[in-house]
């Protein structure tokens, strides 16, 4: 989803949270359920392809004829803002599917080149496929049609705990005290075009909410939160130069100069996985006992998730704090970060269940999100490169020789390197690599690296089979690759 455009280039929007301390809570909760029925109907009608490439303003009147605000007992402006928000959510899902397809298009279709090696854009079939994604023209291409079925699925929603409010749709915000504001909005329908007023009090600090914001009823924690935007100015860049950055599990990041940022996140995640696994086994035993002996009080007293959800939220907050602190420390030194693209699903059926649970806990999305957000706020930038084989290449020569074992990388000539630092150096070098692009397949990257390894060994009067006998080269890299076809 694209970043919200701000008028000035040196500003950006952040989300602040306020907590409810009183007011017409029950009436507001009923209003959220009514808005939930509206959300569900919008997703049921436009959750497939009906709003592909069409703005909410074009769909507004047609949907209002069949589903008027009086049908849900909602004010007109409340109904309108909810409709806009849901259509924007559907468009965000569509954009995510487009990103998946564009990445595949760039991998499988290469443009024609002239005698000088430049791309011929006028005859590029790749550009034609990318442009077709703006409308429903992509349905003319069977291959894109199949890929789209894999990436985009028809959506539904059961969210009934949110209210979209704001100054533009009739809400009135007044400051009650130094830290508390009151939010007054239209409630249930009394008579034709007459709605009752609902007031909720939120503790928001010294910031007065403006624009469009959202009230969320969190049933897991029994909290009512007010999420509202705030415009903040970007700070000037402090760091100098660029540096490679490797994302890790035991620590958040390791740069190409062997500096560690966000150390200790692996311990937090591993402890969380062990506790959740042990707790899940115990809950499963209690569930089986309750089902066999028909003990209903076990579900009410022993199988609730309120306490566990609180611990999970604390763990997420701890990880977020550690990761973002490490990112700030990195941008205190450097202005440009070069990191690996890990936006893919890790599929490996040979790993154990314990390792699979740890990988599922790995917060690689949090790492990338923190990098992008903080780099934008601090006038820095993040460049993403292909991640294939960055941890298995010797950073000194750029060849597939050596073995990684835990946090150590054993080179072919007996030197021991720090594994994450070695990967970070490979990531930094890959930025200027003309043969390895970001969206290249891992098999193609492996072919390039094997060719470089063969050339490196020939300079030392050795062959690839000699490297295999000496234990320098892993023969698994040759699976599915013909050395004769590579030349």
N, C-alpha and C positions, 0 to 999 in steps of 0.2 A: 504494500500500500504506500502511495506517495506521501511524502511529508507535507503537512499543512503549510500553505504559502503564507508568509507574514509580509506585511507591507515593506518593512525595512530589512535590508540584508543582514544587519547586525543584531537581529532579534529572533527569538524562537519561543515556542509555547511549551510549557510544562504543565503537568497535572498536579493540583494540590487536593488534599483530602480533609474534609471536616466531618465531625462526628455529632450525631443528633443527641440532644440532652432533654428533649420533651416536645410536646405539641400534639397535634391530631394524628397520632401514629396509626391507629386502627383504620381511620378513614383513608389515609394515604396508602395503606397497604391494600385496601380494596381497589383503589384507583390503579395501583400497579398491576393487579390481576386483570383489570379491564384492559389496560394497555398491553398486557401479555396476550390476550385474545387477539388484539389487533396485530401484534407482531407475528403471531402464528398464521393468521390469514394472509398477511403480506408474503411471508416466506412460502406458504403453500401455493400462492398464485405466481410469484415471480422468482421462486427459488431455483428454477431450471434455466431456461434460455430466453424467457420473455422480456427481460430487461437488459439483454446483452447490448452494450453500446448505446443505451437509451438513458437519458438523465431522468431524475425523479420529477422534474417539472413537467416533462412530457407525459408521465404516467399518472400524474396527480388527479386530473379531472376524471379520467376513466375509472379509476379505483374508487373515487368518491361517490360516483353514481351508484355503484353496487354495494359499497360498504361505507355509508355515511357516518359521521361522528355520533349521531344520535343512536346508532345501532350498538355502540359501545359505551354510551353515556359519558363521553369525553368531550371537553371543550374543543372548539374548532382548531385553535392554535396548538393545543396539546396533541391532537390527532395529526395535524400537519407535520409537526417536528418529529413525532414518532415515525411517521411514514418516511420522511427524509432520512432519518438515522438508519432505518432498516434497509432501505434501498442502497445506501452507502455501504452498509455491511455486506450486502450481496455483491456489490461492485468490487469490494476488497477481496472476496473469495475468487471472483473472476480474474482479478489482476494476479493473484497468486497462481492460478492455473496457467495464465498466460506466461508468467515467468518460467514455469516448468517446461512449457512447450518451446519457448524461445531458446532455452538452454539446449534442448534436444535438437532443434533446427540447426543451431550453430555447430553441433557436434556431427550431425549426419550429412549436412549439405555444405559443400565448400564452394566458394564463388570462383568463376573463371578468372584467369590472369592473362595479361598480355605478355609480349616478349620481354618487357622490362620487369615483370613480376608484380605489377600493380593489379589490384582487383578491378574488374569491369562491372561497375554497378548497374549499367543499363541492361545487362543480360543476367543479372544475379537472380537466380530462383529463390535464394535465401531471403532476399528482401521482399519478394512477392509473397512468400509464405508468412513473413512477419506482419506485413501490412494487412493480410487477410484476417488477422486476429482482431482487428479493430471492429469489424462487423461479423456477421454470420457467414461470410464468404469462405471461411475455413472449412465449412461443411462440404464444399465441392471437392476437397482433397481427402481421399479415403484414409491416408496415413495420418493426417492431422486429426481426422474424426476419431480414429482409434486411440491416438494419444490423449485426446481431450476426454474421452470416456474414462481413461485411467486417472487423469489428473483432477477432473471436476465432477463432483457427484451432486445430485439434486439435494438441496438443503431444506431442513425443517428446523423449527426452534420450539423450545418449551420454556423459554425465559419469561417469567411473570413477576419479577421482583425489581423492576427498574421503571423509573419515571424520568422522562426527558423534559426538563424545564429550562427556563431562561428568561431574560429580560424581553426578548423579542416575541415570546409566546405568552405574555400576560403575567409573568411572575414578578413579584415585588420584593426586593431585598432591602431590609432596613437594619442598621446597626443598633443592637440593644445595649450592649456594654462594650468593654474594651476588647473582648475576645469572642463575643457571641453575636450572631446575626439571626434575623428571622426571615424565612422564605415563605411568602404567601402566594398561593396559586389557586386556580379554579379546581373545584371538586366535583361531586356528583351533580347530575342534572336535577334541578328543582322543578322548573317549568320551561317553556319554550325560550331558549337563549338566555336562561338564567341558571347560574351555577353557584353552589355554595363555596365559601372560601375555606381553604385548608392552610394552616400555619404550622411550620416546623421550625425548631430552634437548633442551630448548629454552632459548635465551637470551632471556629476557623482561624483564630488568631487575629492579627491586625490587617489581614487582607480581606477586602470586600469582594465577593464573587461577582463577576461580570460576564456578559455573553450568554452562551448556552452551556448548561451543566446538567449533571445527572445524579439522581437520588437512587441509591442501591440498598436494598434490604437484604442483608446477609443473614440467612437463617442458621448457618453453621455456627456463627459467633454471636448471634443475637445483636448485631450492630446495624445501625442505619448510617450510611456514609454519604457525604456530598462530594462528588468529584467535579471540580471546576478548573478551568484553564487560567494560567497566569503568563503574561508576556515578560520575558527576561532578556536582558542584553547579553550578547556573546562577549566573552572575555578574550583579550588578545593572546596570541600564541607566545608561550614562554620557551618551549623547547627549540632545539636547533638540530637540523639534519634528519636523516631517516635511519630506521633500524628494523630488522626482521624480528618477528614475534611469533613464537610457537605456543599454541594452546595445549595445556596439559590437564591431567586428572589430579595428581597429587598437589600441584600448584596451578594457579590460574594461568600465568604467562611466564615464559623465559625468553629473553631477547638474545640477539646474536653476540652480545658481549658477556654472556653468562650471568646476567642479573635476573633475579627471580622476583616476581610480583604476585601478590595474593597467595602467599604460602600458607598451607594448612587447609585448603578447601577439600582436598582428598580425604583427610581424616574426618571432616564433618559429614561428607557424603557417605563414607564407608560405615560410620557409626549409625547413620540414619537408615541405611539399607539393612544392617543387621537387626536393629530394633524392629523395623517394620516387618521383616521376615519372621522373626520370632513371635511378634504380636499376631501376625496373620495365621501362623500355625495354631496358636492358642485359641484365637477366635473361631477358627474352623472346627476345632474340637467342641467348643461350646455350642456352636451352631448345630452340629450333628446331634448333640445331647438334647438340645431344645426341640429339635424336629422329631426325634424318636420318642421322647417322653412327654411332648406337648407342654413344655414349660414356657409359657408366654412371658413371665417376668424376666427371663434371661435376656430376651431381646430389649427390654426396657432398661435393665440395670447393668448388663454386662456387654452388650453389643452395640452401644451407641458410639458415635465418632466425634463427639464434641471435643473431648480432651485431646484425642489424637490429631484433630485438625488444628488445634491450637499449637501443638508441638511442631506440626508440619509448617505452619506459617512462621514460627520463630526460626526454623531451620532455613527457610527461603530468605528471610530477612538477613540472617547471618551471612549466607552465601553472597547475597547481593551487596552487602556492605564490604565484605572482603574483596570481591571482584572489582567493584567500583573504586575502592581505595587503591588497589594495584594499578588500575588504568590511569588514575590521576597521577600516581607516582611516575608512570612511564612518560606521560605527556609533559611532566615537569622537566624531562631531559631531552625528549625528541619531539619533533613536530610532525613527522610522517611515519606512519606505522605500515608495515608490509606483513600481512598475515595470510593464513591458508584458508581456502574455501571449504568449510565443513558442512555445507547445507545439503547433506545427502543422508540417506538412511543406511545405517551400518547393518549389513546382512551377512551373517556368518553362522551356519548351522552347526559348526564343529566346536564352538566354544561352550564352556560349561554354563550351567544355570547361574552359578554365583557370579561369574564374570559378566554374563548377560544382564543380571540385575544391577551390577555396578555401572555398566555402560548406559543402561536406561536412566540411571540417576545423574549421569554426567550432564552438567548444565552448560553445554556448548552454545545453546541459543542465548543464554544469559551473558556469556562472554562476548559474543559478537554484538549483541544489542548494546552492551555497555561501551564497547569500543566505538560504535557508530555514533551513539548519542553524545558521549563525552568529547569525542573528537570534533563534532559539529559545534558544541558549546564553547570549546576552547580554540576555535579557529584553526584546527588541525585537520588532517585527512587520513583515511585508511584505504589502502589498496589491497585487493584480494587476488591471490594467485592460485594456480592449480596445486592441490595438496597431495597428489599421487607420488608416493615413494620419497617424500621429503625426509622421512625419518630413517630410511634405509640406504641413503646415499652418503658417501664419504664427502664431506663439505670441502675438503682440501683439494680434491681433484675432480669432483663431480661425477664419480663412477659408482657402480653398484658393487663395490667390494667392501667387505667388513660385515660385522654382525652386531645387532643391537640386543642387549640383554638388560632389561630393566632400565635404570637410569644411566647406563654406560654403553658406549659404542666402541667396540673393539675393531680397530683398523687392521688392514692386511699386513702392515709392517710393524705391528706390535704396540702402537700407540693407543692410549685409552682416552676417549673424548666424552664429555658430558653429553648425553643423548639428546636432551631438549635443546641445548645450545647448538649442537650439530645440526638439528632440524631447522632451527631459526636461521642459521647461516645459509642453508639450502633455500629457505623461503626467500631470503633477501636476494640471493643470486638469481632465483627464478624470475624475478621481476623483469630483468633485462635479457632473459633467454628468448631468442627469436624462434626457436623450434618448438617450445612448449607453451601453448596458450592456456587460458583459464578453463575453457570448456572442452579441452581435448580429453578423449577417453583415456582411462588408466592403462589400457593395453597399448595404445599408441605412445604414451609416455614411456612405458617400459621398453618398447622397441628403440626409441631414441637413446635411452640410457644404456641399453645393451650395446648399441653401436659405438657409443663413446667408450664403454668399458673394453670392447674388443680392440679399438684403436689404441687405448691406453696400454693394454697388455702387449700389443705388437711392438710398441716402442721399446719394451723390455724383453723382447724375444720370447714371449710367452703366448699361450693360447687360452681360450676360455676353459678348455678341459683341464689345462694345467692348474688354473685358478680353482676349479672345482675339487681337484685332488688335494690341493693344499688347504682347502677349507676357507678360501677367501670369498668364493662366489656361491650363492645359494642356488642349487639347480631348480628349485621351484619357480624361479623367474623365467625359465625356458618353457614352461607349460603353454601349449597352444601357439608357439612361435617357431617358425622354420628359419634356421640360420642361413640357408641357401637363398630364401626369398628376401632376406634382409641384405644380401650382398656381402 
